[in-house]
Amino acid sequence: MSDCIFCKIADKEIPSTTVYEDDKILVFRDASPQAPEHVLMIPKKHIDSLDEAKPEDSELFSHMVLKVKDIAAELGLENGYRVVINTGEDGQQSVKHLHFHILGKRKMTWPPG
């Protein structure tokens, strides 16, 4: 999508601090971190939200979920971490491109907000 900020980041039109990248996903530091470690994992394929996921995306989702532990290890999140997927207006999804927040290096509270 030509107007999607995360698509532009994935296409290197907008700079970001990359933590990990492969042919399917990009992981980069959040511009407004909510924890000492806060990165975003996005699929390079544009998917608006979790609600827009299709059965044919199952391999991509599996790749993303399984890669989280590798990213967490690379970031030194040995005491734990939180993975968040905001979906829709009430879920506070601010960018209409599916993304996982990976947060750590502090004690997470519950309920989250």
N, CA, C and O atoms as a printed pandas DataFrame, in Angstrom:
     atom_number atom_name residue_name chain_id  residue_number  x_coord  y_coord  z_coord
0              1         N          MET        A               1    0.848   -1.185    0.000
1              2        CA          MET        A               1    0.000    0.000    0.000
2              3         C          MET        A               1    0.888    1.241    0.000
3              4         O          MET        A               1    1.791    1.370    0.827
4              5         N          SER        A               2    0.631    2.124   -0.908
5              6        CA          SER        A               2    1.506    3.275   -1.094
6              7         C          SER        A               2    1.462    4.285    0.047
7              8         O          SER        A               2    2.422    5.035    0.228
8              9         N          ASP        A               3    0.379    4.328    0.823
9             10        CA          ASP        A               3    0.278    5.318    1.900
10            11         C          ASP        A               3    0.530    4.717    3.286
11            12         O          ASP        A               3    0.366    5.407    4.292
12            13         N          CYS        A               4    0.919    3.459    3.351
13            14        CA          CYS        A               4    1.130    2.781    4.631
14            15         C          CYS        A               4    2.555    3.037    5.143
15            16         O          CYS        A               4    3.532    2.713    4.467
16            17         N          ILE        A               5    2.659    3.614    6.329
17            18        CA          ILE        A               5    3.979    3.947    6.880
18            19         C          ILE        A               5    4.836    2.697    7.103
19            20         O          ILE        A               5    6.047    2.734    6.886
20            21         N          PHE        A               6    4.216    1.585    7.538
21            22        CA          PHE        A               6    5.004    0.374    7.766
22            23         C          PHE        A               6    5.450   -0.257    6.451
23            24         O          PHE        A               6    6.534   -0.838    6.390
24            25         N          CYS        A               7    4.646   -0.158    5.405
25            26        CA          CYS        A               7    5.082   -0.622    4.084
26            27         C          CYS        A               7    6.279    0.206    3.615
27            28         O          CYS        A               7    7.222   -0.331    3.033
28            29         N          LYS        A               8    6.235    1.509    3.870
29            30        CA          LYS        A               8    7.348    2.385    3.487
30            31         C          LYS        A               8    8.603    2.046    4.296
31            32         O          LYS        A               8    9.710    2.102    3.760
32            33         N          ILE        A               9    8.449    1.700    5.561
33            34        CA          ILE        A               9    9.599    1.282    6.366
34            35         C          ILE        A               9   10.154   -0.032    5.819
35            36         O          ILE        A               9   11.367   -0.182    5.674
36            37         N          ALA        A              10    9.271   -0.982    5.516
37            38        CA          ALA        A              10    9.713   -2.273    4.966
38            39         C          ALA        A              10   10.420   -2.099    3.624
39            40         O          ALA        A              10   11.354   -2.837    3.309
40            41         N          ASP        A              11    9.972   -1.121    2.836
41            42        CA          ASP        A              11   10.581   -0.856    1.522
42            43         C          ASP        A              11   11.795    0.073    1.604
43            44         O          ASP        A              11   12.371    0.439    0.579
44            45         N          LYS        A              12   12.179    0.451    2.821
45            46        CA          LYS        A              12   13.338    1.322    3.078
46            47         C          LYS        A              12   13.153    2.745    2.558
47            48         O          LYS        A              12   14.131    3.459    2.336
48            49         N          GLU        A              13   11.895    3.159    2.362
49            50        CA          GLU        A              13   11.599    4.537    1.977
50            51         C          GLU        A              13   11.662    5.458    3.189
51            52         O          GLU        A              13   11.939    6.651    3.064
52            53         N          ILE        A              14   11.401    4.889    4.366
53            54        CA          ILE        A              14   11.488    5.614    5.637
54            55         C          ILE        A              14   12.499    4.857    6.495
55            56         O          ILE        A              14   12.398    3.639    6.642
56            57         N          PRO        A              15   13.476    5.572    7.063
57            58        CA          PRO        A              15   14.491    4.872    7.862
58            59         C          PRO        A              15   13.932    4.348    9.192
59            60         O          PRO        A              15   12.998    4.910    9.765
60            61         N          SER        A              16   14.531    3.266    9.651
61            62        CA          SER        A              16   14.206    2.699   10.956
62            63         C          SER        A              16   15.470    2.031   11.485
63            64         O          SER        A              16   16.435    1.823   10.749
64            65         N          THR        A              17   15.447    1.702   12.757
65            66        CA          THR        A              17   16.559    0.978   13.350
66            67         C          THR        A              17   16.201   -0.504   13.332
67            68         O          THR        A              17   15.450   -0.983   14.181
68            69         N          THR        A              18   16.741   -1.213   12.367
69            70        CA          THR        A              18   16.418   -2.612   12.164
70            71         C          THR        A              18   17.095   -3.484   13.208
71            72         O          THR        A              18   18.282   -3.329   13.495
72            73         N          VAL        A              19   16.319   -4.405   13.773
73            74        CA          VAL        A              19   16.818   -5.392   14.725
74            75         C          VAL        A              19   16.985   -6.739   14.026
75            76         O          VAL        A              19   17.921   -7.486   14.314
76            77         N          TYR        A              20   16.067   -7.042   13.104
77            78        CA          TYR        A              20   16.100   -8.311   12.362
78            79         C          TYR        A              20   15.317   -8.120   11.070
79            80         O          TYR        A              20   14.351   -7.360   11.007
80            81         N          GLU        A              21   15.768   -8.837   10.037
81            82        CA          GLU        A              21   15.048   -8.806    8.768
82            83         C          GLU        A              21   15.305  -10.091    8.020
83            84         O          GLU        A              21   16.419  -10.616    8.019
84            85         N          ASP        A              22   14.258  -10.596    7.378
85            86        CA          ASP        A              22   14.405  -11.693    6.427
86            87         C          ASP        A              22   13.438  -11.427    5.276
87            88         O          ASP        A              22   12.917  -10.318    5.160
88            89         N          ASP        A              23   13.194  -12.403    4.441
89            90        CA          ASP        A              23   12.351  -12.171    3.269
90            91         C          ASP        A              23   10.869  -11.985    3.607
91            92         O          ASP        A              23   10.105  -11.507    2.768
92            93         N          LYS        A              24   10.444  -12.362    4.847
93            94        CA          LYS        A              24    9.037  -12.281    5.209
94            95         C          LYS        A              24    8.698  -11.180    6.211
95            96         O          LYS        A              24    7.586  -10.652    6.202
96            97         N          ILE        A              25    9.647  -10.835    7.068
97            98        CA          ILE        A              25    9.352   -9.902    8.159
98            99         C          ILE        A              25   10.471   -8.891    8.356
99           100         O          ILE        A              25   11.600   -9.074    7.900
100          101         N          LEU        A              26   10.115   -7.813    9.055
101          102        CA          LEU        A              26   11.070   -6.800    9.492
102          103         C          LEU        A              26   10.778   -6.515   10.959
103          104         O          LEU        A              26    9.622   -6.369   11.356
104          105         N          VAL        A              27   11.838   -6.438   11.759
105          106        CA          VAL        A              27   11.714   -6.081   13.170
106          107         C          VAL        A              27   12.546   -4.830   13.383
107          108         O          VAL        A              27   13.724   -4.792   13.028
108          109         N          PHE        A              28   11.928   -3.798   13.969
109          110        CA          PHE        A              28   12.625   -2.533   14.160
110          111         C          PHE        A              28   12.200   -1.899   15.474
111          112         O          PHE        A              28   11.156   -2.238   16.032
112          113         N          ARG        A              29   13.007   -0.986   15.956
113          114        CA          ARG        A              29   12.748   -0.316   17.225
114          115         C          ARG        A              29   11.551    0.629   17.093
115          116         O          ARG        A              29   11.411    1.341   16.098
116          117         N          ASP        A              30   10.694    0.620   18.116
117          118        CA          ASP        A              30    9.529    1.497   18.139
118          119         C          ASP        A              30    9.996    2.937   18.356
119          120         O          ASP        A              30   10.880    3.190   19.175
120          121         N          ALA        A              31    9.411    3.862   17.633
121          122        CA          ALA        A              31    9.776    5.279   17.744
122          123         C          ALA        A              31    9.333    5.888   19.073
123          124         O          ALA        A              31    9.899    6.888   19.514
124          125         N          SER        A              32    8.326    5.295   19.711
125          126        CA          SER        A              32    7.828    5.764   21.015
126          127         C          SER        A              32    7.810    4.584   21.987
127          128         O          SER        A              32    6.740    4.071   22.317
128          129         N          PRO        A              33    8.968    4.158   22.441
129          130        CA          PRO        A              33    9.019    2.938   23.259
130          131         C          PRO        A              33    8.260    3.062   24.571
131          132         O          PRO        A              33    8.298    4.093   25.243
132          133         N          GLN        A              34    7.569    1.979   24.915
133          134        CA          GLN        A              34    6.798    1.898   26.145
134          135         C          GLN        A              34    7.483    1.004   27.186
135          136         O          GLN        A              34    6.924    0.735   28.249
136          137         N          ALA        A              35    8.681    0.557   26.871
137          138        CA          ALA        A              35    9.491   -0.272   27.772
138          139         C          ALA        A              35   10.944   -0.064   27.356
139          140         O          ALA        A              35   11.203    0.419   26.254
140          141         N          PRO        A              36   11.892   -0.419   28.215
141          142        CA          PRO        A              36   13.296   -0.269   27.848
142          143         C          PRO        A              36   13.656   -0.980   26.534
143          144         O          PRO        A              36   14.488   -0.490   25.770
144          145         N          GLU        A              37   13.032   -2.126   26.278
145          146        CA          GLU        A              37   13.136   -2.775   24.967
146          147         C          GLU        A              37   11.738   -2.814   24.384
147          148         O          GLU        A              37   10.822   -3.372   24.989
148          149         N          HIS        A              38   11.571   -2.221   23.207
149          150        CA          HIS        A              38   10.277   -2.188   22.537
150          151         C          HIS        A              38   10.531   -2.183   21.039
151          152         O          HIS        A              38   10.971   -1.185   20.469
152          153         N          VAL        A              39   10.247   -3.312   20.417
153          154        CA          VAL        A              39   10.414   -3.428   18.974
154          155         C          VAL        A              39    9.085   -3.814   18.343
155          156         O          VAL        A              39    8.192   -4.339   19.008
156          157         N          LEU        A              40    8.972   -3.548   17.058
157          158        CA          LEU        A              40    7.797   -3.911   16.279
158          159         C          LEU        A              40    8.199   -4.945   15.243
159          160         O          LEU        A              40    9.216   -4.796   14.566
160          161         N          MET        A              41    7.408   -5.980   15.125
161          162        CA          MET        A              41    7.604   -7.000   14.086
162          163         C          MET        A              41    6.464   -6.847   13.092
163          164         O          MET        A              41    5.293   -6.922   13.463
164          165         N          ILE        A              42    6.808   -6.635   11.831
165          166        CA          ILE        A              42    5.784   -6.487   10.796
166          167         C          ILE        A              42    6.019   -7.506    9.692
167          168         O          ILE        A              42    7.161   -7.852    9.390
168          169         N          PRO        A              43    4.931   -7.988    9.089
169          170        CA          PRO        A              43    5.104   -8.776    7.872
170          171         C          PRO        A              43    5.395   -7.815    6.718
171          172         O          PRO        A              43    4.863   -6.705    6.681
172          173         N          LYS        A              44    6.224   -8.236    5.796
173          174        CA          LYS        A              44    6.469   -7.392    4.621
174          175         C          LYS        A              44    5.246   -7.352    3.708
175          176         O          LYS        A              44    5.041   -6.392    2.965
176          177         N          LYS        A              45    4.445   -8.404    3.775
177          178        CA          LYS        A              45    3.161   -8.415    3.064
178          179         C          LYS        A              45    2.196   -7.524    3.834
179          180         O          LYS        A              45    2.075   -7.655    5.052
180          181         N          HIS        A              46    1.516   -6.632    3.149
181          182        CA          HIS        A              46    0.562   -5.768    3.839
182          183         C          HIS        A              46   -0.689   -6.558    4.213
183          184         O          HIS        A              46   -1.375   -7.119    3.359
184          185         N          ILE        A              47   -0.960   -6.584    5.511
185          186        CA          ILE        A              47   -2.195   -7.120    6.070
186          187         C          ILE        A              47   -2.675   -6.049    7.033
187          188         O          ILE        A              47   -1.945   -5.682    7.953
188          189         N          ASP        A              48   -3.882   -5.542    6.843
189          190        CA          ASP        A              48   -4.374   -4.424    7.655
190          191         C          ASP        A              48   -4.350   -4.707    9.151
191          192         O          ASP        A              48   -3.884   -3.876    9.931
192          193         N          SER        A              49   -4.850   -5.873    9.559
193          194        CA          SER        A              49   -4.956   -6.187   10.978
194          195         C          SER        A              49   -5.131   -7.690   11.140
195          196         O          SER        A              49   -5.242   -8.421   10.157
196          197         N          LEU        A              50   -5.153   -8.136   12.367
197          198        CA          LEU        A              50   -5.391   -9.542   12.658
198          199         C          LEU        A              50   -6.736   -9.991   12.087
199          200         O          LEU        A              50   -6.887  -11.137   11.664
200          201         N          ASP        A              51   -7.701   -9.087   12.078
201          202        CA          ASP        A              51   -9.015   -9.411   11.520
202          203         C          ASP        A              51   -8.975   -9.695   10.020
203          204         O          ASP        A              51   -9.894  -10.315    9.485
204          205         N          GLU        A              52   -7.944   -9.258    9.350
205          206        CA          GLU        A              52   -7.830   -9.444    7.900
206          207         C          GLU        A              52   -6.987  -10.663    7.519
207          208         O          GLU        A              52   -6.801  -10.930    6.332
208          209         N          ALA        A              53   -6.480  -11.398    8.490
209          210        CA          ALA        A              53   -5.661  -12.579    8.217
210          211         C          ALA        A              53   -6.494  -13.643    7.500
211          212         O          ALA        A              53   -7.669  -13.846    7.805
212          213         N          LYS        A              54   -5.873  -14.298    6.566
213          214        CA          LYS        A              54   -6.524  -15.333    5.759
214          215         C          LYS        A              54   -5.821  -16.675    5.998
215          216         O          LYS        A              54   -4.671  -16.700    6.436
216          217         N          PRO        A              55   -6.502  -17.784    5.714
217          218        CA          PRO        A              55   -5.861  -19.094    5.870
218          219         C          PRO        A              55   -4.539  -19.205    5.113
219          220         O          PRO        A              55   -3.619  -19.886    5.567
220          221         N          GLU        A              56   -4.441  -18.551    3.979
221          222        CA          GLU        A              56   -3.192  -18.617    3.210
222          223         C          GLU        A              56   -2.039  -17.861    3.887
223          224         O          GLU        A              56   -0.893  -17.960    3.447
224          225         N          ASP        A              57   -2.334  -17.110    4.949
225          226        CA          ASP        A              57   -1.299  -16.413    5.712
226          227         C          ASP        A              57   -0.762  -17.263    6.865
227          228         O          ASP        A              57    0.074  -16.789    7.634
228          229         N          SER        A              58   -1.219  -18.487    6.997
229          230        CA          SER        A              58   -0.836  -19.299    8.159
230          231         C          SER        A              58    0.665  -19.548    8.237
231          232         O          SER        A              58    1.220  -19.548    9.336
232          233         N          GLU        A              59    1.329  -19.757    7.125
233          234        CA          GLU        A              59    2.787  -19.961    7.148
234          235         C          GLU        A              59    3.502  -18.692    7.618
235          236         O          GLU        A              59    4.458  -18.772    8.389
236          237         N          LEU        A              60    3.052  -17.541    7.165
237          238        CA          LEU        A              60    3.630  -16.268    7.586
238          239         C          LEU        A              60    3.428  -16.066    9.091
239          240         O          LEU        A              60    4.361  -15.675    9.793
240          241         N          PHE        A              61    2.228  -16.328    9.583
241          242        CA          PHE        A              61    1.951  -16.149   11.014
242          243         C          PHE        A              61    2.787  -17.107   11.855
243          244         O          PHE        A              61    3.312  -16.731   12.904
244          245         N          SER        A              62    2.905  -18.328   11.396
245          246        CA          SER        A              62    3.738  -19.299   12.112
246          247         C          SER        A              62    5.181  -18.812   12.173
247          248         O          SER        A              62    5.826  -18.899   13.218
248          249         N          HIS        A              63    5.679  -18.308   11.071
249          250        CA          HIS        A              63    7.046  -17.768   11.026
250          251         C          HIS        A              63    7.203  -16.634   12.026
251          252         O          HIS        A              63    8.186  -16.580   12.765
252          253         N          MET        A              64    6.232  -15.726   12.047
253          254        CA          MET        A              64    6.304  -14.579   12.952
254          255         C          MET        A              64    6.300  -15.025   14.414
255          256         O          MET        A              64    7.146  -14.598   15.201
256          257         N          VAL        A              65    5.356  -15.878   14.771
257          258        CA          VAL        A              65    5.241  -16.309   16.162
258          259         C          VAL        A              65    6.498  -17.059   16.599
259          260         O          VAL        A              65    6.996  -16.835   17.702
260          261         N          LEU        A              66    7.007  -17.929   15.765
261          262        CA          LEU        A              66    8.198  -18.686   16.134
262          263         C          LEU        A              66    9.456  -17.817   16.175
263          264         O          LEU        A              66   10.407  -18.148   16.884
264          265         N          LYS        A              67    9.475  -16.740   15.445
265          266        CA          LYS        A              67   10.632  -15.836   15.432
266          267         C          LYS        A              67   10.669  -14.948   16.676
267          268         O          LYS        A              67   11.733  -14.437   17.026
268          269         N          VAL        A              68    9.542  -14.755   17.346
269          270        CA          VAL        A              68    9.491  -13.896   18.536
270          271         C          VAL        A              68   10.521  -14.334   19.568
271          272         O          VAL        A              68   11.239  -13.495   20.112
272          273         N          LYS        A              69   10.607  -15.632   19.847
273          274        CA          LYS        A              69   11.551  -16.094   20.876
274          275         C          LYS        A              69   12.994  -15.804   20.489
275          276         O          LYS        A              69   13.816  -15.518   21.359
276          277         N          ASP        A              70   13.313  -15.872   19.217
277          278        CA          ASP        A              70   14.674  -15.549   18.757
278          279         C          ASP        A              70   14.976  -14.070   18.957
279          280         O          ASP        A              70   16.066  -13.705   19.397
280          281         N          ILE        A              71   14.012  -13.227   18.635
281          282        CA          ILE        A              71   14.178  -11.782   18.819
282          283         C          ILE        A              71   14.317  -11.470   20.303
283          284         O          ILE        A              71   15.180  -10.686   20.699
284          285         N          ALA        A              72   13.467  -12.082   21.123
285          286        CA          ALA        A              72   13.539  -11.861   22.574
286          287         C          ALA        A              72   14.913  -12.266   23.107
287          288         O          ALA        A              72   15.482  -11.559   23.939
288          289         N          ALA        A              73   15.441  -13.369   22.649
289          290        CA          ALA        A              73   16.772  -13.814   23.090
290          291         C          ALA        A              73   17.837  -12.825   22.638
291          292         O          ALA        A              73   18.745  -12.499   23.403
292          293         N          GLU        A              74   17.734  -12.343   21.396
293          294        CA          GLU        A              74   18.700  -11.370   20.877
294          295         C          GLU        A              74   18.673  -10.074   21.674
295          296         O          GLU        A              74   19.705   -9.423   21.840
296          297         N          LEU        A              75   17.493   -9.696   22.170
297          298        CA          LEU        A              75   17.353   -8.471   22.954
298          299         C          LEU        A              75   17.692   -8.669   24.430
299          300         O          LEU        A              75   17.683   -7.710   25.202
300          301         N          GLY        A              76   17.992   -9.911   24.827
301          302        CA          GLY        A              76   18.348  -10.185   26.209
302          303         C          GLY        A              76   17.163  -10.178   27.158
303          304         O          GLY        A              76   17.296   -9.773   28.313
304          305         N          LEU        A              77   16.022  -10.614   26.691
305          306        CA          LEU        A              77   14.806  -10.594   27.507
306          307         C          LEU        A              77   14.647  -11.909   28.269
307          308         O          LEU        A              77   13.601  -12.555   28.206
308          309         N          GLU        A              78   15.693  -12.290   28.984
309          310        CA          GLU        A              78   15.708  -13.583   29.670
310          311         C          GLU        A              78   14.729  -13.681   30.829
311          312         O          GLU        A              78   14.386  -14.794   31.228
312          313         N          ASN        A              79   14.266  -12.576   31.383
313          314        CA          ASN        A              79   13.299  -12.602   32.485
314          315         C          ASN        A              79   11.859  -12.553   32.002
315          316         O          ASN        A              79   10.938  -12.516   32.818
316          317         N          GLY        A              80   11.648  -12.552   30.702
317          318        CA          GLY        A              80   10.304  -12.528   30.141
318          319         C          GLY        A              80   10.049  -11.297   29.299
319          320         O          GLY        A              80   10.845  -10.358   29.272
320          321         N          TYR        A              81    8.943  -11.325   28.626
321          322        CA          TYR        A              81    8.575  -10.238   27.718
322          323         C          TYR        A              81    7.088  -10.333   27.434
323          324         O          TYR        A              81    6.439  -11.318   27.786
324          325         N          ARG        A              82    6.563   -9.317   26.804
325          326        CA          ARG        A              82    5.154   -9.288   26.414
326          327         C          ARG        A              82    5.085   -9.072   24.910
327          328         O          ARG        A              82    5.847   -8.291   24.341
328          329         N          VAL        A              83    4.152   -9.782   24.277
329          330        CA          VAL        A              83    3.860   -9.610   22.851
330          331         C          VAL        A              83    2.425   -9.115   22.756
331          332         O          VAL        A              83    1.513   -9.722   23.316
332          333         N          VAL        A              84    2.228   -8.009   22.046
333          334        CA          VAL        A              84    0.914   -7.384   21.935
334          335         C          VAL        A              84    0.577   -7.190   20.465
335          336         O          VAL        A              84    1.409   -6.749   19.671
336          337         N          ILE        A              85   -0.663   -7.530   20.119
337          338        CA          ILE        A              85   -1.197   -7.225   18.785
338          339         C          ILE        A              85   -2.449   -6.388   19.012
339          340         O          ILE        A              85   -3.471   -6.913   19.453
340          341         N          ASN        A              86   -2.382   -5.109   18.719
341          342        CA          ASN        A              86   -3.543   -4.233   18.822
342          343         C          ASN        A              86   -4.356   -4.382   17.537
343          344         O          ASN        A              86   -3.804   -4.373   16.436
344          345         N          THR        A              87   -5.677   -4.518   17.690
345          346        CA          THR        A              87   -6.539   -4.711   16.529
346          347         C          THR        A              87   -7.752   -3.796   16.631
347          348         O          THR        A              87   -8.496   -3.839   17.611
348          349         N          GLY        A              88   -7.938   -2.979   15.621
349          350        CA          GLY        A              88   -9.115   -2.113   15.550
350          351         C          GLY        A              88   -9.036   -0.896   16.451
351          352         O          GLY        A              88   -8.090   -0.710   17.217
352          353         N          GLU        A              89  -10.059   -0.082   16.331
353          354        CA          GLU        A              89  -10.106    1.196   17.057
354          355         C          GLU        A              89  -10.094    1.001   18.575
355          356         O          GLU        A              89   -9.304    1.640   19.271
356          357         N          ASP        A              90  -10.951    0.133   19.092
357          358        CA          ASP        A              90  -10.983   -0.095   20.536
358          359         C          ASP        A              90   -9.720   -0.776   21.039
359          360         O          ASP        A              90   -9.362   -0.638   22.209
360          361         N          GLY        A              91   -9.045   -1.505   20.166
361          362        CA          GLY        A              91   -7.783   -2.145   20.529
362          363         C          GLY        A              91   -6.591   -1.212   20.419
363          364         O          GLY        A              91   -5.453   -1.618   20.652
364          365         N          GLN        A              92   -6.856    0.060   20.058
365          366        CA          GLN        A              92   -5.820    1.089   19.929
366          367         C          GLN        A              92   -4.808    0.803   18.812
367          368         O          GLN        A              92   -3.630    1.137   18.939
368          369         N          GLN        A              93   -5.269    0.187   17.722
369          370        CA          GLN        A              93   -4.385   -0.016   16.573
370          371         C          GLN        A              93   -4.231    1.319   15.863
371          372         O          GLN        A              93   -5.185    1.830   15.277
372          373         N          SER        A              94   -3.033    1.881   15.916
373          374        CA          SER        A              94   -2.815    3.214   15.347
374          375         C          SER        A              94   -2.296    3.172   13.905
375          376         O          SER        A              94   -2.457    4.143   13.166
376          377         N          VAL        A              95   -1.682    2.071   13.503
377          378        CA          VAL        A              95   -1.215    1.908   12.128
378          379         C          VAL        A              95   -1.927    0.699   11.544
379          380         O          VAL        A              95   -1.868   -0.397   12.100
380          381         N          LYS        A              96   -2.589    0.904   10.437
381          382        CA          LYS        A              96   -3.371   -0.164    9.816
382          383         C          LYS        A              96   -2.483   -1.088    8.986
383          384         O          LYS        A              96   -2.655   -1.233    7.776
384          385         N          HIS        A              97   -1.544   -1.696    9.669
385          386        CA          HIS        A              97   -0.660   -2.731    9.114
386          387         C          HIS        A              97   -0.370   -3.640   10.302
387          388         O          HIS        A              97    0.163   -3.188   11.315
388          389         N          LEU        A              98   -0.714   -4.898   10.184
389          390        CA          LEU        A              98   -0.513   -5.836   11.270
390          391         C          LEU        A              98    0.897   -5.704   11.840
391          392         O          LEU        A              98    1.871   -5.634   11.091
392          393         N          HIS        A              99    1.001   -5.672   13.155
393          394        CA          HIS        A              99    2.319   -5.635   13.782
394          395         C          HIS        A              99    2.249   -6.199   15.190
395          396         O          HIS        A              99    1.243   -6.066   15.887
396          397         N          PHE        A             100    3.344   -6.832   15.589
397          398        CA          PHE        A             100    3.503   -7.349   16.944
398          399         C          PHE        A             100    4.393   -6.373   17.695
399          400         O          PHE        A             100    5.449   -5.985   17.194
400          401         N          HIS        A             101    3.982   -5.976   18.880
401          402        CA          HIS        A             101    4.856   -5.239   19.786
402          403         C          HIS        A             101    5.551   -6.291   20.651
403          404         O          HIS        A             101    4.889   -7.167   21.208
404          405         N          ILE        A             102    6.859   -6.213   20.766
405          406        CA          ILE        A             102    7.613   -7.075   21.681
406          407         C          ILE        A             102    8.250   -6.136   22.696
407          408         O          ILE        A             102    9.094   -5.310   22.348
408          409         N          LEU        A             103    7.837   -6.274   23.961
409          410        CA          LEU        A             103    8.271   -5.359   25.018
410          411         C          LEU        A             103    8.943   -6.133   26.144
411          412         O          LEU        A             103    8.521   -7.235   26.493
412          413         N          GLY        A             104    9.992   -5.543   26.708
413          414        CA          GLY        A             104   10.655   -6.201   27.822
414          415         C          GLY        A             104   11.628   -5.298   28.542
415          416         O          GLY        A             104   11.704   -4.094   28.293
416          417         N          LYS        A             105   12.381   -5.922   29.454
417          418        CA          LYS        A             105   13.373   -5.258   30.311
418          419         C          LYS        A             105   12.724   -4.418   31.399
419          420         O          LYS        A             105   13.347   -3.512   31.951
420          421         N          ARG        A             106   11.457   -4.728   31.705
421          422        CA          ARG        A             106   10.794   -4.156   32.881
422          423         C          ARG        A             106    9.653   -5.082   33.254
423          424         O          ARG        A             106    9.195   -5.879   32.434
424          425         N          LYS        A             107    9.198   -4.977   34.486
425          426        CA          LYS        A             107    8.064   -5.770   34.961
426          427         C          LYS        A             107    6.798   -5.230   34.307
427          428         O          LYS        A             107    6.504   -4.039   34.407
428          429         N          MET        A             108    6.054   -6.100   33.640
429          430        CA          MET        A             108    4.794   -5.721   33.010
430          431         C          MET        A             108    3.685   -5.788   34.048
431          432         O          MET        A             108    3.712   -6.640   34.937
432          433         N          THR        A             109    2.719   -4.900   33.937
433          434        CA          THR        A             109    1.612   -4.878   34.889
434          435         C          THR        A             109    0.363   -5.478   34.243
435          436         O          THR        A             109    0.285   -5.614   33.022
436          437         N          TRP        A             110   -0.606   -5.832   35.080
437          438        CA          TRP        A             110   -1.869   -6.367   34.594
438          439         C          TRP        A             110   -2.974   -5.812   35.464
439          440         O          TRP        A             110   -2.796   -5.795   36.682
440          441         N          PRO        A             111   -4.088   -5.361   34.947
441          442        CA          PRO        A             111   -4.394   -5.357   33.522
442          443         C          PRO        A             111   -3.571   -4.321   32.771
443          444         O          PRO        A             111   -3.108   -3.343   33.356
444          445         N          PRO        A             112   -3.391   -4.542   31.463
445          446        CA          PRO        A             112   -2.500   -3.671   30.699
446          447         C          PRO        A             112   -3.031   -2.275   30.437
447          448         O          PRO        A             112   -2.232   -1.379   30.165
448          449         N          GLY        A             113   -4.328   -2.039   30.503
449          450        CA          GLY        A             113   -4.789   -0.672   30.305
450          451         C          GLY        A             113   -6.053   -0.510   29.584
451          452         O          GLY        A             113   -6.506    0.616   29.378
